Amino acid sequence: MSRVSFNRKNIRNNKLLNEIIKANYKETFWNEEDKILPIHVGVNFVKLYVEKDGDKAISSPDCLHQDCEPFTFAHLIERTNVTGGTNAIAIPEADGNKPEEIDNNDLIEVFEITQPLESYGVYDPDVSHYVSPVEKGNGNNIGVRLVILIDYQQTVVADVDE
């Protein structure tokens, strides 16, 4: 059985994660105004888990979408005994649809990440993205697809009238 235990302090101090965050940041680009304020970094662990044959684990939302953070990077941590988990990147106008519901010309890329630390990143204003549900593979073992999502966005400063 797969068990990953998360402790916030250990995660914040994890050298590999910190190096990944810095490497991802080097792939981002900002206008001069955005560089004045700190950049917020969000780190999310998304685990799709299936125990029984025929069960599906579905990421939310279950359609092409945009996250509204300018940059998002996905890094595979574990992929064990699953089928599915196919990523699709499409034009922004495909938002709200499943990949099979749009014209193939509107799909930019379809792929699976299968190896630990295999990664991809998106610039959210230019694309919509999706991951298909996962199902348990063959055998008696559970199925797991664990991904770290790291997003970068400008710090929002409230405009307060005095």
Secondary structure, DSSP 8 states (H G I E B T S, - for coil): -------HHHHHT-HHHHHHHHHHHHT----HHHHHS-EEEEEEEEEEEE-STT-EE--SSSS-B--SSSEEEEEEEEEESEEE--EEEE-GGGTTS-GGGS-GGGEEEEE---STT-EEEEEGGG-EEEE--EEE-SSSS-EEEEEEEEEEEE--------
